[in-house]
Amino acid sequence: MHDIQAKIRFLPHSAQKVRSVIDLIRGRNANEAMEMLKFVNKRAAQPVYKLVASAVANAEENFGVSRDDLVIAKITADEAPTRKWRRFGARGRFKPILRRNSHVTVILRERGN
């Protein structure tokens, strides 16, 4: 049994918002997860779909595993460095803007028969 892995680094979505998408597919069959992600109405769903598709392609190409036998064993969204902007408000005040990023990792495993 191989652990097949794919990562996105510096995804321009907050980890909190990405987690709401990845919680839907954790533990599911890879084909079923990809089908679900096509219809999830969140902006973070498309990059997560591409990540799972990449992991499935890695499994097929590098390990010769059929996509029907793959299960999402682990998927995490961790915080990445935050980009900080400044905007100046009324009366000389300072309004910080935080652009949050995330690192997403998916690990696929072959289903135990």
Secondary structure as the mmCIF struct_conf table of DSSP 4:
data_model
#
loop_
_struct_conf.conf_type_id
_struct_conf.id
_struct_conf.beg_label_comp_id
_struct_conf.beg_label_asym_id
_struct_conf.beg_label_seq_id
_struct_conf.end_label_comp_id
_struct_conf.end_label_asym_id
_struct_conf.end_label_seq_id
STRN STRN1 ASP A 3 LEU A 11
BEND BEND1 PRO A 12 HIS A 13
HELX_RH_AL_P HELX_RH_AL_P1 ALA A 15 ILE A 25
TURN_TY1_P TURN_TY1_P1 ARG A 26 GLY A 27
BEND BEND2 ARG A 28 ARG A 28
STRN STRN2 ASN A 29 ASN A 29
HELX_RH_AL_P HELX_RH_AL_P2 ALA A 30 LYS A 38
TURN_TY1_P TURN_TY1_P2 PHE A 39 PHE A 39
BEND BEND3 LYS A 42 LYS A 42
TURN_TY1_P TURN_TY1_P3 ARG A 43 ALA A 44
HELX_RH_AL_P HELX_RH_AL_P3 ALA A 45 ASN A 58
HELX_RH_PI_P HELX_RH_PI_P1 ALA A 59 PHE A 63
HELX_RH_3T_P HELX_RH_3T_P1 ARG A 67 ASP A 69
STRN STRN3 LEU A 70 GLU A 79
HELX_LH_PP_P HELX_LH_PP_P1 PRO A 81 THR A 82
STRN STRN4 ARG A 83 PHE A 88
HELX_RH_3T_P HELX_RH_3T_P2 ALA A 90 GLY A 92
STRN STRN5 PHE A 94 ARG A 99
STRN STRN6 SER A 102 GLU A 110
HELX_LH_PP_P HELX_LH_PP_P2 ARG A 111 GLY A 112
#
